[in-house]
Amino acid sequence: MSQPNPNGRHPETRVVTAGRAVGETALAPTLYPTTTFSTETVDLGRQMATDPTADRFYTRYGNPTISAFEDAIAELEGAEAARAFGSGMGAITAVVLGLCSSGDHIVTQRQLYAGTQMLFQAVCPRFGIDVTFVDATEPGAFAAAIRPGKTMLVFAETPANPRLDLVDLAELGALKGPITVVDSTFAPPLIQRPLDHGVQLSLHSATKSIGGHNDATLGVVSGSQELLSWLWGFAVLQGANAAPFDAMNGLRGLRTLSVRLERQSASAQQLAAFLEGHEMVDNVRYPGLASHPQHDLACRQMTMFGGLLTFDVIGGLDAGRAFVEATTIARLATSLGGPETLLTHPASTTHVGLTAEEKTASGITDGTVRVSVGLEHVDDLMADFSAALDVAAQVA
């Protein structure tokens, strides 16, 4: 059951009301497709060029459509401000390189989206930024790796891609010294709000559940006005700003976020239970299952368990390939959170750049399949999966 915020409105209401300009009567988001705006005076131009809240100067700095999306996300996250980017990786890169300098130290986890992992492994060392990887499921692991006076950032991802390992948000938020940030892409703000637990920055690939229709590529970071002002300065130079059209679609996606998450979570729970009892399936991971090693933690910090689940098809690569290629409703695609049920084979797509040892450390096998449950009827999905698993059994 969702809880109301101080003004008495529940999150399900605020996804509909947030991000609407005062006095604006258009029900649909208003698109400002312009790259630039005319300025009446030199002094006004100077003021807007240095103001993180200005959105009628140049769209790389800000734009009214993008501001509406940012305002909505900030309200839903319980944040003072938010900044939208052209992708989730654009947002992550801005946080890491915008806050850290040569000689700084970062603590992060082994259970990560591979793009984020490659940023920490391959890019950060080039800038003289040292990174320590820990097992995020181990209590106290983040705290133990912090180097006082040296660690600038603690970066977590929960639930983690693709095995849905969880990070204790209260433990993370209690850390003193470094800036704490959570990639909460797999759990949008109606499922969990990291800032409520003391975490300083919450980050999403809004391309996924927030946009929700596979037609917007977006990232977004929310937190205090002070931190977001600092990130704004870097983001203007970085140039990975969100496009107005994508921000409009992201805002539109927010309007139905609550009902989509409720349907996807309910279907994912049923599908996970079905898979857990299937003879061709091993190691089903879904936070809503009692068998998830951190189920109790999920119950404490998540209002729903989301639409993502992961499992291993018994029989390795050949069986896994046969399964994902045999489904007729679920589609093989590298994304999540949309209306269609999507299957991802991490070993050949999202985590293909990792070594065999790194995949093993992340819990990824050649038969691992990640499922983003869509809005189809769950009975049809179970029938589709059952038929595809029969095909996989023939090659296992």
KOLVO-647792 format. One record per residue (C-alpha): residue number from 0; residue in three letters; chain; x, y, z. Coordinates in Angstrom, 1 decimal. Layout:
// KOLVO-647792
SITE_NUM_Ala_A_X_Y_Z $
...
END
This chain:
// KOLVO-647792
SITE_0_Met_A_0.0_0.0_0.0 $
SITE_1_Ser_A_1.4_3.4_-1.0 $
SITE_2_Gln_A_1.8_6.1_1.6 $
SITE_3_Pro_A_0.8_9.8_1.0 $
SITE_4_Asn_A_3.4_12.5_1.0 $
SITE_5_Pro_A_3.1_15.5_3.4 $
SITE_6_Asn_A_0.5_17.3_1.2 $
SITE_7_Gly_A_-1.8_14.2_1.5 $
SITE_8_Arg_A_-1.5_13.0_-2.0 $
SITE_9_His_A_-0.5_9.4_-2.8 $
SITE_10_Pro_A_2.1_8.6_-5.4 $
SITE_11_Glu_A_-0.5_7.2_-7.7 $
SITE_12_Thr_A_-2.1_10.7_-7.8 $
SITE_13_Arg_A_1.2_12.5_-8.1 $
SITE_14_Val_A_2.3_10.7_-11.2 $
SITE_15_Val_A_-0.7_12.2_-12.8 $
SITE_16_Thr_A_-0.4_15.7_-11.3 $
SITE_17_Ala_A_3.4_16.3_-11.2 $
SITE_18_Gly_A_5.3_18.3_-13.8 $
SITE_19_Arg_A_2.4_20.5_-14.8 $
SITE_20_Ala_A_3.2_24.2_-15.0 $
SITE_21_Val_A_1.0_26.6_-13.0 $
SITE_22_Gly_A_-1.7_28.0_-15.2 $
SITE_23_Glu_A_-1.1_25.6_-18.0 $
SITE_24_Thr_A_-4.4_24.2_-19.3 $
SITE_25_Ala_A_-3.1_21.7_-21.8 $
SITE_26_Leu_A_-3.6_18.1_-20.5 $
SITE_27_Ala_A_-0.8_16.7_-22.7 $
SITE_28_Pro_A_2.8_17.7_-22.1 $
SITE_29_Thr_A_3.7_20.8_-24.1 $
SITE_30_Leu_A_6.6_20.3_-26.5 $
SITE_31_Tyr_A_9.2_23.0_-26.9 $
SITE_32_Pro_A_11.3_21.6_-29.9 $
SITE_33_Thr_A_13.4_24.7_-30.2 $
SITE_34_Thr_A_17.2_24.5_-29.7 $
SITE_35_Thr_A_17.5_28.2_-28.5 $
SITE_36_Phe_A_15.5_31.2_-27.3 $
SITE_37_Ser_A_15.8_34.8_-28.1 $
SITE_38_Thr_A_16.9_37.1_-25.2 $
SITE_39_Glu_A_15.7_40.7_-24.7 $
SITE_40_Thr_A_18.9_42.0_-23.1 $
SITE_41_Val_A_22.6_41.1_-22.6 $
SITE_42_Asp_A_22.2_41.1_-18.9 $
SITE_43_Leu_A_19.3_38.7_-19.0 $
SITE_44_Gly_A_21.4_36.4_-21.3 $
SITE_45_Arg_A_24.3_36.5_-18.8 $
SITE_46_Gln_A_22.0_35.7_-15.9 $
SITE_47_Met_A_20.4_32.7_-17.7 $
SITE_48_Ala_A_23.8_31.4_-18.8 $
SITE_49_Thr_A_24.8_30.8_-15.2 $
SITE_50_Asp_A_21.4_29.8_-13.7 $
SITE_51_Pro_A_20.7_26.1_-13.3 $
SITE_52_Thr_A_17.0_26.7_-13.3 $
SITE_53_Ala_A_16.9_28.8_-16.5 $
SITE_54_Asp_A_15.1_26.9_-19.3 $
SITE_55_Arg_A_14.6_29.6_-22.0 $
SITE_56_Phe_A_18.2_30.2_-23.0 $
SITE_57_Tyr_A_19.6_27.3_-24.9 $
SITE_58_Thr_A_18.3_23.7_-24.7 $
SITE_59_Arg_A_21.7_22.2_-23.7 $
SITE_60_Tyr_A_21.3_24.3_-20.6 $
SITE_61_Gly_A_17.5_23.9_-20.1 $
SITE_62_Asn_A_14.2_23.7_-21.8 $
SITE_63_Pro_A_10.6_24.1_-20.5 $
SITE_64_Thr_A_9.6_20.6_-21.7 $
SITE_65_Ile_A_12.7_19.0_-20.0 $
SITE_66_Ser_A_12.1_21.1_-16.9 $
SITE_67_Ala_A_8.5_19.7_-16.6 $
SITE_68_Phe_A_9.9_16.2_-16.7 $
SITE_69_Glu_A_12.6_17.0_-14.1 $
SITE_70_Asp_A_10.1_18.7_-11.8 $
SITE_71_Ala_A_7.9_15.6_-11.9 $
SITE_72_Ile_A_10.7_13.2_-11.2 $
SITE_73_Ala_A_12.0_15.4_-8.3 $
SITE_74_Glu_A_8.5_15.5_-6.8 $
SITE_75_Leu_A_8.1_11.7_-7.1 $
SITE_76_Glu_A_11.6_11.1_-5.6 $
SITE_77_Gly_A_11.1_13.5_-2.7 $
SITE_78_Ala_A_14.0_15.5_-4.0 $
SITE_79_Glu_A_14.7_19.2_-4.3 $
SITE_80_Ala_A_15.8_19.1_-7.9 $
SITE_81_Ala_A_16.5_16.7_-10.8 $
SITE_82_Arg_A_18.5_16.8_-14.0 $
SITE_83_Ala_A_17.6_14.9_-17.2 $
SITE_84_Phe_A_20.1_13.4_-19.6 $
SITE_85_Gly_A_20.1_11.8_-23.0 $
SITE_86_Ser_A_20.4_8.3_-21.6 $
SITE_87_Gly_A_20.9_6.4_-18.4 $
SITE_88_Met_A_24.6_6.1_-19.1 $
SITE_89_Gly_A_24.8_9.8_-19.8 $
SITE_90_Ala_A_23.4_10.4_-16.3 $
SITE_91_Ile_A_25.8_7.9_-14.7 $
SITE_92_Thr_A_28.8_9.3_-16.5 $
SITE_93_Ala_A_27.8_12.8_-15.4 $
SITE_94_Val_A_27.6_11.7_-11.7 $
SITE_95_Val_A_30.9_9.9_-11.8 $
SITE_96_Leu_A_33.0_12.4_-13.8 $
SITE_97_Gly_A_31.1_15.4_-12.5 $
SITE_98_Leu_A_31.8_14.6_-8.9 $
SITE_99_Cys_A_35.1_12.8_-9.0 $
SITE_100_Ser_A_38.6_14.0_-9.9 $
SITE_101_Ser_A_42.0_12.5_-10.4 $
SITE_102_Gly_A_43.2_11.0_-7.1 $
SITE_103_Asp_A_39.7_10.3_-5.8 $
SITE_104_His_A_38.3_6.9_-4.9 $
SITE_105_Ile_A_35.0_5.2_-5.6 $
SITE_106_Val_A_33.4_2.2_-3.9 $
SITE_107_Thr_A_30.9_0.3_-6.0 $
SITE_108_Gln_A_29.5_-3.2_-6.3 $
SITE_109_Arg_A_30.3_-6.2_-8.4 $
SITE_110_Gln_A_26.7_-6.7_-9.3 $
SITE_111_Leu_A_26.2_-4.0_-11.9 $
SITE_112_Tyr_A_24.9_-3.3_-15.4 $
SITE_113_Ala_A_27.9_-4.1_-17.6 $
SITE_114_Gly_A_27.9_-0.6_-19.1 $
SITE_115_Thr_A_28.4_0.9_-15.7 $
SITE_116_Gln_A_31.0_-1.7_-14.8 $
SITE_117_Met_A_33.0_-0.9_-17.9 $
SITE_118_Leu_A_32.9_2.8_-17.0 $
SITE_119_Phe_A_34.4_2.0_-13.6 $
SITE_120_Gln_A_36.9_-0.5_-15.0 $
SITE_121_Ala_A_38.0_1.1_-18.2 $
SITE_122_Val_A_37.3_4.8_-18.1 $
SITE_123_Cys_A_37.8_5.8_-14.5 $
SITE_124_Pro_A_41.5_4.6_-14.3 $
SITE_125_Arg_A_42.3_6.7_-17.4 $
SITE_126_Phe_A_41.3_9.8_-15.3 $
SITE_127_Gly_A_43.2_8.7_-12.3 $
SITE_128_Ile_A_40.1_7.6_-10.3 $
SITE_129_Asp_A_40.6_4.5_-8.3 $
SITE_130_Val_A_37.6_2.1_-7.9 $
SITE_131_Thr_A_37.0_-0.7_-5.4 $
SITE_132_Phe_A_34.4_-3.4_-6.1 $
SITE_133_Val_A_32.6_-5.1_-3.2 $
SITE_134_Asp_A_29.9_-7.7_-2.8 $
SITE_135_Ala_A_26.8_-5.5_-2.2 $
SITE_136_Thr_A_24.9_-8.3_-0.6 $
SITE_137_Glu_A_27.4_-8.5_2.3 $
SITE_138_Pro_A_26.4_-6.3_5.2 $
SITE_139_Gly_A_29.0_-3.7_5.9 $
SITE_140_Ala_A_30.9_-4.2_2.6 $
SITE_141_Phe_A_30.5_-0.7_1.4 $
SITE_142_Ala_A_31.5_0.8_4.8 $
SITE_143_Ala_A_34.6_-1.4_5.0 $
SITE_144_Ala_A_35.9_-0.3_1.6 $
SITE_145_Ile_A_35.7_3.4_2.3 $
SITE_146_Arg_A_39.0_5.2_2.6 $
SITE_147_Pro_A_38.5_8.3_4.8 $
SITE_148_Gly_A_39.4_11.5_3.1 $
SITE_149_Lys_A_39.9_9.7_-0.2 $
SITE_150_Thr_A_36.5_8.1_-1.1 $
SITE_151_Met_A_34.4_10.6_-3.0 $
SITE_152_Leu_A_31.6_8.4_-4.1 $
SITE_153_Val_A_29.7_5.2_-3.1 $
SITE_154_Phe_A_27.7_3.9_-6.1 $
SITE_155_Ala_A_25.1_1.2_-5.7 $
SITE_156_Glu_A_22.6_-0.4_-8.1 $
SITE_157_Thr_A_19.5_-2.0_-6.5 $
SITE_158_Pro_A_17.9_-4.2_-7.7 $
SITE_159_Ala_A_21.0_-5.1_-9.7 $
SITE_160_Asn_A_21.1_-6.1_-13.3 $
SITE_161_Pro_A_20.5_-8.9_-14.1 $
SITE_162_Arg_A_20.3_-11.1_-11.0 $
SITE_163_Leu_A_18.2_-8.7_-8.9 $
SITE_164_Asp_A_20.6_-8.6_-6.0 $
SITE_165_Leu_A_19.6_-6.0_-3.4 $
SITE_166_Val_A_21.5_-3.3_-1.5 $
SITE_167_Asp_A_20.3_-2.3_2.0 $
SITE_168_Leu_A_19.3_1.3_1.4 $
SITE_169_Ala_A_19.2_2.2_5.1 $
SITE_170_Glu_A_22.8_0.9_5.5 $
SITE_171_Leu_A_23.9_2.8_2.4 $
SITE_172_Gly_A_22.2_6.0_3.5 $
SITE_173_Ala_A_23.9_5.9_6.9 $
SITE_174_Leu_A_27.4_6.1_5.4 $
SITE_175_Lys_A_29.2_9.2_6.4 $
SITE_176_Gly_A_31.7_11.1_4.2 $
SITE_177_Pro_A_31.3_10.1_0.6 $
SITE_178_Ile_A_28.4_11.1_-1.7 $
SITE_179_Thr_A_26.0_8.1_-2.0 $
SITE_180_Val_A_24.2_7.4_-5.2 $
SITE_181_Val_A_21.8_4.6_-6.2 $
SITE_182_Asp_A_20.9_3.5_-9.7 $
SITE_183_Ser_A_17.3_2.6_-9.1 $
SITE_184_Thr_A_16.3_1.8_-12.7 $
SITE_185_Phe_A_14.8_-1.5_-11.8 $
SITE_186_Ala_A_12.7_0.1_-9.1 $
SITE_187_Pro_A_11.1_3.4_-10.1 $
SITE_188_Pro_A_10.0_5.9_-7.4 $
SITE_189_Leu_A_6.7_4.2_-6.8 $
SITE_190_Ile_A_8.5_1.0_-5.8 $
SITE_191_Gln_A_11.4_2.6_-3.8 $
SITE_192_Arg_A_12.8_6.0_-3.0 $
SITE_193_Pro_A_16.5_5.9_-2.0 $
SITE_194_Leu_A_16.5_9.5_-0.8 $
SITE_195_Asp_A_14.0_8.5_1.9 $
SITE_196_His_A_16.8_6.3_3.4 $
SITE_197_Gly_A_19.4_9.0_3.5 $
SITE_198_Val_A_21.0_8.3_0.1 $
SITE_199_Gln_A_22.0_11.6_-1.6 $
SITE_200_Leu_A_21.4_10.9_-5.3 $
SITE_201_Ser_A_18.9_8.7_-7.0 $
SITE_202_Leu_A_19.4_7.8_-10.6 $
SITE_203_His_A_17.4_6.1_-13.4 $
SITE_204_Ser_A_17.6_5.1_-16.9 $
SITE_205_Ala_A_14.2_6.6_-17.6 $
SITE_206_Thr_A_14.3_4.9_-21.0 $
SITE_207_Lys_A_12.9_1.9_-19.1 $
SITE_208_Ser_A_9.9_1.8_-16.8 $
SITE_209_Ile_A_9.5_5.6_-16.4 $
SITE_210_Gly_A_9.2_6.2_-20.1 $
SITE_211_Gly_A_7.5_2.9_-20.3 $
SITE_212_His_A_6.7_2.7_-24.1 $
SITE_213_Asn_A_10.1_2.1_-25.8 $
SITE_214_Asp_A_10.0_5.5_-27.5 $
SITE_215_Ala_A_12.2_7.7_-25.2 $
SITE_216_Thr_A_15.9_7.5_-24.4 $
SITE_217_Leu_A_16.4_9.3_-21.1 $
SITE_218_Gly_A_18.4_9.4_-17.9 $
SITE_219_Val_A_17.6_11.4_-14.8 $
SITE_220_Val_A_19.3_12.2_-11.5 $
SITE_221_Ser_A_17.6_13.7_-8.4 $
SITE_222_Gly_A_18.8_15.0_-5.1 $
SITE_223_Ser_A_19.6_18.2_-3.3 $
SITE_224_Gln_A_19.6_21.5_-5.1 $
SITE_225_Glu_A_23.3_22.0_-4.1 $
SITE_226_Leu_A_24.4_18.7_-5.7 $
SITE_227_Leu_A_22.2_19.1_-8.8 $
SITE_228_Ser_A_23.6_22.7_-9.3 $
SITE_229_Trp_A_27.1_21.2_-9.3 $
SITE_230_Leu_A_26.0_18.5_-11.8 $
SITE_231_Trp_A_24.3_21.1_-14.0 $
SITE_232_Gly_A_27.6_22.9_-14.5 $
SITE_233_Phe_A_29.3_19.6_-15.6 $
SITE_234_Ala_A_26.3_18.5_-17.7 $
SITE_235_Val_A_26.3_21.8_-19.7 $
SITE_236_Leu_A_29.9_21.0_-20.7 $
SITE_237_Gln_A_29.3_17.2_-21.1 $
SITE_238_Gly_A_26.5_17.9_-23.5 $
SITE_239_Ala_A_24.6_14.6_-22.9 $
SITE_240_Asn_A_21.4_16.6_-22.3 $
SITE_241_Ala_A_17.9_15.2_-22.8 $
SITE_242_Ala_A_16.0_16.0_-26.0 $
SITE_243_Pro_A_12.7_17.8_-25.5 $
SITE_244_Phe_A_10.8_15.2_-27.5 $
SITE_245_Asp_A_12.1_12.4_-25.3 $
SITE_246_Ala_A_11.3_14.4_-22.1 $
SITE_247_Met_A_7.8_14.9_-23.4 $
SITE_248_Asn_A_7.4_11.1_-23.9 $
SITE_249_Gly_A_9.0_10.5_-20.5 $
SITE_250_Leu_A_6.4_12.8_-18.9 $
SITE_251_Arg_A_3.6_11.1_-20.7 $
SITE_252_Gly_A_4.9_7.7_-19.5 $
SITE_253_Leu_A_4.8_8.8_-15.9 $
SITE_254_Arg_A_1.1_9.3_-16.1 $
SITE_255_Thr_A_0.5_5.6_-16.4 $
SITE_256_Leu_A_3.5_4.4_-14.3 $
SITE_257_Ser_A_1.5_3.3_-11.3 $
SITE_258_Val_A_-1.0_1.1_-13.1 $
SITE_259_Arg_A_1.7_-0.4_-15.3 $
SITE_260_Leu_A_3.9_-1.3_-12.3 $
SITE_261_Glu_A_1.0_-2.9_-10.5 $
SITE_262_Arg_A_0.1_-5.1_-13.5 $
SITE_263_Gln_A_3.7_-6.0_-14.3 $
SITE_264_Ser_A_4.5_-6.8_-10.6 $
SITE_265_Ala_A_1.4_-9.0_-10.3 $
SITE_266_Ser_A_2.2_-10.9_-13.5 $
SITE_267_Ala_A_5.9_-11.2_-12.7 $
SITE_268_Gln_A_5.0_-12.8_-9.3 $
SITE_269_Gln_A_2.8_-15.4_-11.0 $
SITE_270_Leu_A_5.3_-16.0_-13.8 $
SITE_271_Ala_A_8.2_-16.4_-11.3 $
SITE_272_Ala_A_6.3_-19.0_-9.3 $
SITE_273_Phe_A_5.4_-20.9_-12.4 $
SITE_274_Leu_A_9.1_-21.0_-13.6 $
SITE_275_Glu_A_10.3_-22.0_-10.1 $
SITE_276_Gly_A_8.3_-25.2_-10.4 $
SITE_277_His_A_9.4_-26.0_-14.0 $
SITE_278_Glu_A_11.9_-28.9_-14.5 $
SITE_279_Met_A_13.8_-27.0_-17.2 $
SITE_280_Val_A_14.4_-23.9_-15.0 $
SITE_281_Asp_A_17.0_-23.3_-12.3 $
SITE_282_Asn_A_17.8_-20.4_-10.0 $
SITE_283_Val_A_14.8_-18.2_-10.5 $
SITE_284_Arg_A_15.4_-14.7_-9.0 $
SITE_285_Tyr_A_12.5_-12.4_-8.2 $
SITE_286_Pro_A_12.4_-10.3_-5.0 $
SITE_287_Gly_A_8.8_-11.3_-4.4 $
SITE_288_Leu_A_9.6_-15.0_-4.1 $
SITE_289_Ala_A_10.4_-16.3_-0.6 $
SITE_290_Ser_A_13.3_-18.1_-2.2 $
SITE_291_His_A_15.1_-14.9_-3.1 $
SITE_292_Pro_A_18.0_-14.7_-0.6 $
SITE_293_Gln_A_17.1_-11.1_0.3 $
SITE_294_His_A_13.3_-11.4_0.2 $
SITE_295_Asp_A_13.0_-9.9_3.7 $
SITE_296_Leu_A_15.0_-6.9_2.7 $
SITE_297_Ala_A_12.8_-6.5_-0.4 $
SITE_298_Cys_A_9.7_-6.5_1.8 $
SITE_299_Arg_A_11.2_-3.7_4.0 $
SITE_300_Gln_A_12.3_-1.3_1.3 $
SITE_301_Met_A_10.1_-2.0_-1.8 $
SITE_302_Thr_A_6.3_-1.3_-2.0 $
SITE_303_Met_A_6.1_-3.7_-5.0 $
SITE_304_Phe_A_8.5_-6.2_-6.4 $
SITE_305_Gly_A_8.6_-4.9_-10.0 $
SITE_306_Gly_A_8.3_-6.5_-13.4 $
SITE_307_Leu_A_11.9_-8.0_-13.7 $
SITE_308_Leu_A_12.9_-11.6_-13.1 $
SITE_309_Thr_A_15.8_-13.7_-14.0 $
SITE_310_Phe_A_16.3_-17.5_-14.4 $
SITE_311_Asp_A_18.6_-20.1_-15.9 $
SITE_312_Val_A_17.4_-22.4_-18.6 $
SITE_313_Ile_A_18.9_-25.8_-17.9 $
SITE_314_Gly_A_21.1_-26.9_-20.7 $
SITE_315_Gly_A_23.4_-23.9_-21.1 $
SITE_316_Leu_A_23.8_-21.8_-24.2 $
SITE_317_Asp_A_22.0_-24.0_-26.7 $
SITE_318_Ala_A_19.0_-24.4_-24.5 $
SITE_319_Gly_A_18.9_-20.8_-23.5 $
SITE_320_Arg_A_19.1_-19.8_-27.2 $
SITE_321_Ala_A_16.4_-22.2_-28.1 $
SITE_322_Phe_A_14.1_-20.8_-25.4 $
SITE_323_Val_A_14.4_-17.1_-26.3 $
SITE_324_Glu_A_14.1_-17.8_-30.0 $
SITE_325_Ala_A_11.0_-20.0_-29.5 $
SITE_326_Thr_A_8.7_-17.6_-27.7 $
SITE_327_Thr_A_5.9_-16.1_-29.8 $
SITE_328_Ile_A_4.6_-13.4_-27.4 $
SITE_329_Ala_A_7.7_-12.5_-25.5 $
SITE_330_Arg_A_10.2_-10.7_-27.7 $
SITE_331_Leu_A_14.0_-10.9_-27.7 $
SITE_332_Ala_A_15.2_-7.3_-27.1 $
SITE_333_Thr_A_17.7_-5.4_-25.0 $
SITE_334_Ser_A_15.5_-3.2_-22.8 $
SITE_335_Leu_A_12.9_-3.4_-20.1 $
SITE_336_Gly_A_9.9_-1.7_-18.6 $
SITE_337_Gly_A_7.8_-1.4_-21.7 $
SITE_338_Pro_A_4.3_-2.8_-22.5 $
SITE_339_Glu_A_5.7_-5.8_-24.3 $
SITE_340_Thr_A_7.3_-8.7_-22.4 $
SITE_341_Leu_A_11.0_-8.7_-23.4 $
SITE_342_Leu_A_13.6_-11.4_-23.1 $
SITE_343_Thr_A_17.3_-10.6_-22.8 $
SITE_344_His_A_20.2_-13.0_-23.0 $
SITE_345_Pro_A_22.8_-11.2_-20.9 $
SITE_346_Ala_A_25.8_-13.3_-21.8 $
SITE_347_Ser_A_25.4_-12.3_-25.5 $
SITE_348_Thr_A_24.1_-8.7_-25.1 $
SITE_349_Thr_A_24.0_-6.6_-22.0 $
SITE_350_His_A_27.1_-8.3_-20.4 $
SITE_351_Val_A_28.8_-9.5_-23.6 $
SITE_352_Gly_A_31.9_-7.3_-22.8 $
SITE_353_Leu_A_32.7_-9.0_-19.6 $
SITE_354_Thr_A_35.2_-11.8_-19.2 $
SITE_355_Ala_A_34.0_-15.3_-18.2 $
SITE_356_Glu_A_35.2_-14.7_-14.7 $
SITE_357_Glu_A_33.4_-11.4_-14.4 $
SITE_358_Lys_A_30.2_-13.0_-15.7 $
SITE_359_Thr_A_30.5_-15.8_-13.1 $
SITE_360_Ala_A_31.0_-13.2_-10.4 $
SITE_361_Ser_A_27.8_-11.5_-11.5 $
SITE_362_Gly_A_25.9_-14.8_-11.5 $
SITE_363_Ile_A_25.5_-14.9_-15.3 $
SITE_364_Thr_A_25.6_-18.2_-17.1 $
SITE_365_Asp_A_25.2_-19.0_-20.8 $
SITE_366_Gly_A_21.6_-20.1_-20.0 $
SITE_367_Thr_A_20.7_-17.0_-18.0 $
SITE_368_Val_A_17.5_-15.2_-19.3 $
SITE_369_Arg_A_16.3_-11.8_-18.0 $
SITE_370_Val_A_12.6_-11.2_-18.4 $
SITE_371_Ser_A_10.9_-7.8_-18.4 $
SITE_372_Val_A_7.3_-8.7_-17.9 $
SITE_373_Gly_A_4.9_-6.6_-20.0 $
SITE_374_Leu_A_1.1_-6.0_-19.9 $
SITE_375_Glu_A_0.0_-9.1_-21.7 $
SITE_376_His_A_-2.3_-11.6_-19.8 $
SITE_377_Val_A_-0.2_-13.7_-17.5 $
SITE_378_Asp_A_-1.9_-16.9_-18.6 $
SITE_379_Asp_A_-0.8_-16.3_-22.2 $
SITE_380_Leu_A_2.7_-15.6_-21.0 $
SITE_381_Met_A_2.9_-18.8_-19.0 $
SITE_382_Ala_A_1.6_-20.8_-22.0 $
SITE_383_Asp_A_4.2_-19.1_-24.2 $
SITE_384_Phe_A_7.1_-19.8_-21.8 $
SITE_385_Ser_A_5.9_-23.4_-21.3 $
SITE_386_Ala_A_5.9_-24.1_-25.1 $
SITE_387_Ala_A_9.4_-22.5_-25.5 $
SITE_388_Leu_A_10.8_-24.5_-22.6 $
SITE_389_Asp_A_9.6_-27.6_-24.3 $
SITE_390_Val_A_11.6_-26.6_-27.3 $
SITE_391_Ala_A_14.6_-25.9_-25.1 $
SITE_392_Ala_A_14.3_-29.4_-23.6 $
SITE_393_Gln_A_14.8_-30.9_-27.0 $
SITE_394_Val_A_18.4_-29.5_-27.3 $
SITE_395_Ala_A_19.4_-29.6_-23.6 $
END
